[in-house]
């Protein structure tokens, strides 16, 4: 408990006042053009005011053709700057470390949203995706870098590169999805090149106090846990990175890979040595006890999703009661509205089986 509520200094930007990060949560409540809505502002600011040491936006797309879902926050054009600036100011005023998550859906961009077939490192029949040319690869890389610059200009303390969940950076990492034969395909070194060029570009183009995180997932979407453990180990010792965010789905389960049975996912990653880069994880860390268990497994901070939807002040609740358990599911719609979820977000949560009470 003492560690959970101790500050976490980063190599860049303000220290986290505690070890709680708000997960980057899809919520569908920004405007169709990617500009910030009042609902999105209220949702995020309320979490910052509720005590989260780091407050991260939902995945914000860095190219119009990289949109992954309706109502997604955008960071691909200067038309987004007024809203992003307003959001950064509100978060910073609340005393949180403010971060924009940078995202491109790649082959997972719905054709009906982007008006064309989605793009992917290689042709993908399942998603009807076209293979990216070398110029398109570099354009997307440069879009991540430009989006980080835009986030810094808006006043955010940092950005996170979304390399998880089968989106574009993850697609490059995957030996199943990435069938390229140029310098961005083949060996894992080549498949990780896109990510590392994004990291290099952000560090070159953004200020010395602008934090940079990376999100990875070790399973599903063609991921090989052995490769991801190796990548995570390298990033945790890379001075260009301030924190690594592992999305584990269930931090406490054993890996699917038979060669890595015997320890939970959080134990595998928590045991990795690190330099100045800090390690956090998300995945069913929903109670005060789960927070302590995850920290005991070697994390530097915990990433809260479901608990933050149910309680904007989840960190304060855990501080008041170390054995805090969130509101049981399903919850009434009124509870979510009181927690400052907009109507689009409430409707989205209804698609999560068993999360919201059914009404007659």
Phi, psi and omega per residue, in radians:
X1 nan -0.693 -3.132
X2 -1.060 -0.749 -3.133
X3 -1.169 -0.699 -3.134
X4 -0.998 -0.544 -3.066
X5 -1.926 0.327 3.030
X6 -1.681 2.645 3.122
X7 -1.101 2.661 3.078
X8 -2.142 1.739 3.115
X9 -1.218 2.420 3.010
X10 -1.839 2.787 3.100
X11 -1.115 -0.469 -3.119
X12 -2.358 2.506 3.091
X13 1.396 3.072 -3.113
X14 -1.163 2.578 3.073
X15 -1.105 2.606 2.975
X16 -1.278 2.355 -3.114
X17 -1.290 -0.300 3.055
X18 -2.677 -3.020 -3.027
X19 -1.790 0.524 -3.135
X20 -1.956 2.166 3.047
X21 -1.964 2.359 2.993
X22 -1.320 2.167 3.107
X23 -1.089 2.584 3.049
X24 -1.314 1.800 -2.938
X25 -1.881 2.169 3.024
X26 -1.045 2.316 -3.095
X27 -2.503 -0.159 2.997
X28 1.131 0.310 -2.955
X29 -1.957 0.224 2.967
X30 -1.497 3.065 -3.127
X31 -1.328 2.829 -3.064
X32 -1.063 -0.500 3.137
X33 -1.539 0.112 3.108
X34 1.550 -0.052 3.120
X35 -1.318 2.689 -3.070
X36 -1.151 2.397 3.030
X37 -1.755 2.812 3.054
X38 -1.100 -0.605 3.110
X39 -1.086 -0.744 3.141
X40 -1.143 -0.721 3.103
X41 -1.057 -0.820 -3.126
X42 -1.106 -0.788 -3.114
X43 -0.995 -0.882 -3.064
X44 -1.284 -0.731 -3.121
X45 -1.100 -0.651 -3.130
X46 -1.112 -0.610 3.095
X47 -1.233 -0.693 3.088
X48 -1.084 -0.742 3.109
X49 -1.195 -0.401 3.132
X50 -1.418 0.007 2.967
X51 1.922 0.118 -3.138
X52 -1.229 2.289 -3.135
X53 -1.193 -0.556 3.055
X54 -2.330 2.246 3.118
X55 -2.039 2.100 -3.073
X56 -1.974 2.458 3.062
X57 -1.196 2.953 2.896
X58 -1.084 2.971 3.029
X59 -0.992 2.130 -3.125
X60 -1.922 2.153 -2.987
X61 -1.377 2.448 -3.023
X62 -1.659 -0.192 3.017
X63 -2.430 2.530 3.121
X64 -0.998 -0.677 -3.125
X65 -1.374 0.036 3.077
X66 -1.805 0.179 -3.135
X67 -1.082 2.409 -3.075
X68 -1.910 -0.369 -3.091
X69 -2.767 2.755 3.138
X70 -1.125 2.672 3.089
X71 1.115 0.514 -3.110
X72 -1.506 2.419 3.050
X73 -1.118 2.406 3.121
X74 -1.912 2.634 3.058
X75 -2.460 0.464 -3.027
X76 -1.732 -0.091 -3.124
X77 -2.548 2.765 -3.132
X78 -1.177 -0.280 3.049
X79 -1.131 -0.289 3.110
X80 -1.510 -0.213 -3.029
X81 -1.072 -0.745 -3.128
X82 -1.013 -0.790 3.127
X83 -1.181 -0.742 3.129
X84 -1.101 -0.669 3.118
X85 -1.136 -0.736 3.103
X86 -1.079 -0.739 -3.131
X87 -1.178 -0.802 -3.132
X88 -1.037 -0.729 -3.127
X89 -1.100 -0.724 -3.132
X90 -1.166 -0.738 -3.140
X91 -1.165 -0.800 -3.107
X92 -1.098 -0.659 3.108
X93 -1.063 -0.551 -3.132
X94 -1.382 -0.099 3.055
X95 1.495 0.386 3.105
X96 -1.787 2.803 2.996
X97 -1.462 1.983 -2.979
X98 -1.648 2.315 -3.035
X99 -2.432 2.424 2.960
X100 -1.763 2.246 3.039
X101 -1.521 2.199 -3.076
X102 -1.674 2.243 -2.893
X103 -2.488 2.527 2.957
X104 -2.477 2.184 -3.036
X105 -1.364 -0.289 3.137
X106 1.014 -2.235 -3.093
X107 -1.151 -0.255 -3.118
X108 -1.595 0.158 3.025
X109 -1.320 2.081 -3.138
X110 -1.143 2.282 -3.112
X111 -0.978 -0.645 -3.101
X112 -1.212 -0.340 3.106
X113 -1.495 -0.743 -2.997
X114 -1.703 -0.170 3.056
X115 1.357 0.223 3.104
X116 -2.774 2.977 3.080
X117 -1.125 2.485 3.136
X118 -1.210 2.821 -3.128
X119 -1.878 2.654 -3.045
X120 -2.664 2.732 3.059
X121 -0.927 -0.606 3.105
X122 -2.380 2.828 3.060
X123 -1.001 2.404 -3.138
X124 -2.347 1.942 -3.055
X125 -1.166 -0.681 -3.105
X126 -1.000 -0.719 -3.098
X127 -1.777 0.040 -3.103
X128 1.073 0.631 -3.027
X129 -1.653 2.497 3.081
X130 -1.563 2.549 3.088
X131 -1.269 2.429 3.128
X132 -1.330 2.377 2.988
X133 -1.267 2.920 3.113
X134 -1.067 -0.683 3.098
X135 -1.099 -0.690 3.133
X136 -1.180 -0.634 3.061
X137 -1.023 -0.832 -3.100
X138 -1.203 -0.594 3.079
X139 -1.115 -0.731 3.126
X140 -1.191 -0.719 3.058
X141 -1.001 -0.836 -3.119
X142 -1.145 -0.500 3.104
X143 -1.192 -0.655 3.048
X144 -1.069 -0.765 -3.095
X145 -1.164 -0.763 3.127
X146 -1.114 -0.635 3.123
X147 -1.155 -0.661 3.079
X148 -1.110 -0.747 3.089
X149 -1.052 -0.702 -3.133
X150 -1.144 -0.714 3.104
X151 -1.091 -0.723 3.110
X152 -1.130 -0.746 3.130
X153 -1.064 -0.615 3.129
X154 -1.229 -0.321 3.102
X155 1.926 0.096 3.100
X156 -1.221 2.644 3.126
X157 -1.332 -0.394 -3.102
X158 -2.983 -3.095 3.116
X159 -2.434 2.754 3.052
X160 -2.199 2.350 3.055
X161 -1.510 2.100 -3.100
X162 -1.470 1.735 3.141
X163 -1.904 0.418 -3.054
X164 -2.050 3.137 2.884
X165 1.048 0.463 3.047
X166 1.295 0.326 3.068
X167 -1.548 -3.035 -2.848
X168 -0.973 -0.880 -3.118
X169 -1.066 -0.709 3.097
X170 -1.104 -0.646 3.124
X171 -1.111 -0.672 3.059
X172 -1.124 -0.673 -3.099
X173 -1.214 -0.457 -3.009
X174 -1.384 2.185 3.075
X175 -1.253 -0.341 3.091
X176 -1.347 -0.765 -3.085
X177 -1.444 -0.756 -3.040
X178 -1.490 1.837 3.128
X179 -1.955 0.370 -3.111
X180 -1.153 2.681 3.116
X181 -2.024 0.130 3.088
X182 -1.674 -2.774 -3.055
X183 -1.246 -0.085 3.110
X184 -1.829 0.182 3.140
X185 -2.462 2.963 3.115
X186 1.712 -1.892 -3.120
X187 -1.141 2.795 3.108
X188 -1.127 -0.597 3.072
X189 -0.989 -0.772 3.120
X190 -1.207 -0.691 -3.115
X191 -1.200 -0.439 3.096
X192 -1.540 -0.057 -3.058
X193 -1.062 -0.718 -3.114
X194 -1.036 -0.814 3.117
X195 -1.053 -0.840 -3.086
X196 -1.168 -0.562 3.082
X197 -1.223 -0.584 3.030
X198 -1.115 -0.775 3.121
X199 -1.055 -0.840 3.141
X200 -1.024 -0.757 -3.090
X201 -1.164 -0.724 3.123
X202 -1.124 -0.765 -3.133
X203 -1.140 -0.596 -3.134
X204 -1.308 -0.598 -2.992
X205 -1.682 -0.354 -3.093
X206 -1.841 2.861 -3.027
X207 -1.245 2.923 -3.063
X208 -1.227 -0.256 3.135
X209 -1.861 0.203 -3.131
X210 -1.622 2.059 -3.075
X211 -1.345 2.690 3.115
X212 -2.410 2.189 3.058
X213 -2.064 2.888 3.076
X214 -2.299 2.363 3.030
X215 -1.863 2.296 3.094
X216 -2.274 2.735 2.947
X217 -2.244 2.446 -2.984
X218 -1.631 -0.180 -3.067
X219 -2.362 2.941 -3.125
X220 1.141 3.006 3.056
X221 0.941 0.536 3.103
X222 1.367 0.238 -3.140
X223 -1.392 2.495 3.030
X224 -1.885 2.065 -3.021
X225 -1.081 -0.575 3.099
X226 -1.097 -0.757 3.101
X227 -1.140 -0.701 -3.100
X228 -1.248 -0.616 3.033
X229 -1.070 -0.702 3.106
X230 -1.146 -0.731 3.115
X231 -1.153 -0.761 3.125
X232 -1.058 -0.734 3.137
X233 -1.078 -0.738 3.128
X234 -1.140 -0.763 -3.122
X235 -1.157 -0.640 -3.134
X236 -1.169 -0.262 3.100
X237 -1.995 0.312 -3.119
X238 -1.772 2.019 -3.068
X239 -1.173 -0.162 3.108
X240 -1.372 -0.302 -3.046
X241 -1.860 2.394 -3.137
X242 -1.653 -0.562 3.097
X243 -2.741 2.681 3.073
X244 -2.020 2.267 -3.071
X245 -1.967 1.859 -3.137
X246 -1.668 2.083 3.079
X247 -1.644 1.850 -2.953
X248 -1.831 -0.092 -3.095
X249 1.165 -0.918 3.008
X250 -2.471 1.754 -3.028
X251 -1.076 -0.418 -2.971
X252 -1.750 0.022 3.112
X253 -1.556 2.805 3.052
X254 -1.361 2.685 3.095
X255 -1.078 2.743 3.070
X256 -1.236 -0.573 -3.099
X257 -1.158 2.116 -3.109
X258 -1.015 -0.541 -3.107
X259 -1.233 -0.212 -3.096
X260 -2.099 0.382 3.060
X261 -1.250 2.879 3.063
X262 1.797 -0.326 3.070
X263 -2.408 2.665 3.090
X264 -1.287 2.843 3.098
X265 -0.998 -0.780 -3.101
X266 -1.154 -0.531 3.089
X267 -1.224 -0.686 3.111
X268 -1.037 -0.849 -3.084
X269 -1.376 -0.591 3.136
X270 -1.135 -0.393 -3.121
X271 -1.452 -0.151 -3.078
X272 -1.233 2.340 3.072
X273 -1.208 2.692 -3.113
X274 -2.551 2.762 3.052
X275 -1.645 -2.049 3.130
X276 -1.518 -0.107 3.109
X277 -1.400 2.364 -3.114
X278 -1.786 2.712 -3.057
X279 -2.039 2.257 2.998
X280 -2.274 2.896 3.127
X281 -2.608 2.655 3.045
X282 -2.107 2.694 3.071
X283 2.413 1.543 3.113
X284 1.064 0.551 2.998
X285 -1.632 1.481 -2.889
X286 -2.014 -0.147 -3.071
X287 -2.284 2.939 3.060
X288 -1.037 -0.728 3.126
X289 -1.117 -0.729 3.133
X290 -1.111 -0.637 3.077
X291 -1.057 -0.800 3.141
X292 -1.148 -0.719 3.136
X293 -1.084 -0.715 -3.127
X294 -1.171 -0.713 3.094
X295 -1.145 -0.682 3.108
X296 -1.102 -0.459 3.136
X297 -1.389 -0.058 3.029
X298 2.061 0.084 3.120
X299 -1.308 2.729 3.011
X300 -1.668 -0.391 3.090
X301 -2.750 2.819 3.138
X302 -1.968 2.621 -3.098
X303 -2.021 2.129 -2.961
X304 -1.952 2.166 3.103
X305 -1.940 -1.363 -3.078
X306 -1.007 -0.733 3.138
X307 -1.078 -0.550 -3.137
X308 -1.360 -0.488 3.037
X309 -1.171 -0.720 -3.078
X310 -1.371 -0.507 -3.064
X311 -2.505 1.879 3.137
X312 -1.047 -0.460 -3.098
X313 -1.856 0.641 -3.117
X314 -0.884 -0.818 3.129
X315 -1.032 -0.725 -3.140
X316 -1.179 -0.603 3.094
X317 -1.129 -0.721 3.127
X318 -1.210 -0.625 3.107
X319 -1.139 -0.657 3.135
X320 -1.304 -0.560 -3.111
X321 -2.458 1.767 -3.095
X322 -1.002 -0.365 3.122
X323 -1.825 0.474 -3.107
X324 -0.986 2.346 3.063
X325 -2.138 2.222 -3.106
X326 -1.119 2.929 3.096
X327 -0.896 2.303 -3.125
X328 -1.150 2.644 3.088
X329 -1.630 2.644 -0.075
X330 -1.349 2.747 -3.135
X331 -1.872 2.630 3.051
X332 -1.165 2.615 3.071
X333 -0.976 -0.631 -3.111
X334 -1.064 -0.593 3.108
X335 -1.100 -0.770 -3.122
X336 -1.181 -0.680 3.100
X337 -1.129 -0.677 3.107
X338 -1.144 -0.445 3.094
X339 -1.550 0.249 3.005
X340 1.234 0.538 2.948
X341 -1.453 2.299 3.058
X342 -1.252 2.966 -3.066
X343 -1.071 -0.674 3.117
X344 -1.107 -0.654 3.131
X345 -1.216 -0.747 3.101
X346 -1.042 -0.773 3.128
X347 -1.095 -0.690 3.110
X348 -1.109 -0.718 -3.133
X349 -1.150 -0.395 3.081
X350 -1.182 -0.357 3.103
X351 -1.415 -0.176 3.043
X352 -1.477 1.942 -3.046
X353 -0.970 2.185 3.048
X354 1.404 0.120 -3.079
X355 -1.549 -0.702 -3.058
X356 -2.008 2.381 3.095
X357 -1.020 2.377 3.075
X358 -1.375 2.410 3.109
X359 -1.880 2.587 -3.101
X360 -1.169 nan nan
